[in-house]
Amino acid sequence: MSTVGQFEAFDLDPRLLQGIKDMGFDELFPIQAEAIAPILKGRDLIGQAHTGSGKTLAYAVPMLQNIRPEANGIQGLVLAPTRELAEQVAGEFAKLARHLRIRAVQDPRAKIIVATPGRLTDHMERRTVRLENVKFVVLDEADRMLDMGFIDDINYILNQVPKNHQTALFSATMPEEIVRLSHRYLRNPLTIFIDSDELSVDTVDQKIVQVDEDDKFRVLCSFLEKDLISRGLVFCATKIRCDRLAQALHANRYDAMAIHGDLSQRQRDMAIQAFRTGKTGLLIATDVAARGLDIPKVSHVINYDMPEEPGMYFHRIGRTARAGRRGIAISFLTREDWAVFEGLRRMTSATLDEISPPDVPGLNIPRIHLPGRPMGGGGGRRPQRRYDQRGRSRGRRGRW
């Protein structure tokens, strides 16, 4: 991912600059270059940028710069869709503020709090949080919060903060609900679009594998046998498919853990921690992990099942290639996935390379059929194709 400009240009507190440097950030990402200056000046802002674009620093830096440590009460509020993202954001604030006298954690006693709308509403109803001194509100991943049904909580919270507060809203997409929300609560906002003309992840090598449904497991194992996946995030369509795939991998001596909405928070935390520390190399997930989870150093994203909506594909593959690193996304395409594939390749200028599964002599892996997807059909290896920047196939022979 390209970077532009320098943090020094904003005349920041030297202690805050030191925190930025301690985190290893020397240059600005595009969303930071566009958003930091107007937020510092008190402007309301709408930022559209895809996952991994560096938007946390885009609002955290100006918030920390403008917070007054000597003032009473909560001054900054960040709302996030999931507990995992809230913890991640709070951790970023804590690192940035390590040389300042500002506490920025998921704690009602801090100058800045980071919370999910539901959790914050609970605190407000129990009168353990007071928002009368809030000067700056951030809605992070606003579209995700609305998808999760938090609109009533968001309205309740925003109606309790002072009328003259500053608001920044960040969202990967801009559905009509987000537009209505911004019209209601933001004052003459500056709108910034980063990578909004098309959904693409420039630092991800995107590959596809044509496969029958019942051959997916063998194909996945062939990649694992060749040691091509050091730390992989594997997406399945349903919770039961996640569980069954993780069980099948364990039965064949591959280390994997499932993560989805039916697990307790403790179970989810354990799975993510095991993945972060390298105790497990595969995390089998539903789309709950596509956005809002802090899952660093993902070498590969595997779409074992394609998503129903083309846009979710880009949120998934955005889990790799974070902070300018390169990554690899491999998607298993069955006949039933053709419509989704046609949709997503119209949404990106990136080249999607078709590859064949690695040849692993002696690999004895059974065909399995996970519940919840149509039975695979057909057979035979299909011809290799390469899709150009406009989504047209090159070297295609015959019909799919």
Buried (B, 14 or more C-beta within 10 A) or exposed (E): BEBEBEBEEBEBEEBBBBBBEEEEBEEBBBBBBBBBBBBBEEBBBBBBBBBBBBBBBBBBBBBBBBBEEEEEEBBBBBBBBBBBBBBBBBBBBBBBBBBBEBBBBBBBEBBBBBBBBBBBBBBBEEEEBBBEBBBBBBBBBBBBBBBBEBBEBBBBBBEBBEEEBBBBBBBBBBEEEBEEBBEEBBEEBBBBEBBBEEBBBEBBBBBBBBBBBBBBBBBBBBBBBEEBBEBBBBBBBBBBBBBBBBBBBEEBEBBBBBBBEBBEEEBBBBBBEBBBEEEBBBBBBBBBBBBBBBBEEBBBBBBBBBBEEBBBBBBBBBBBBBEBBEBBBBBBBBBBBEEBBEEBBEBBBBBBBBEEBBEBEEBEBEEBBBEEBEEBEEEEEBEBBBBEEEBEBEEBEEEE
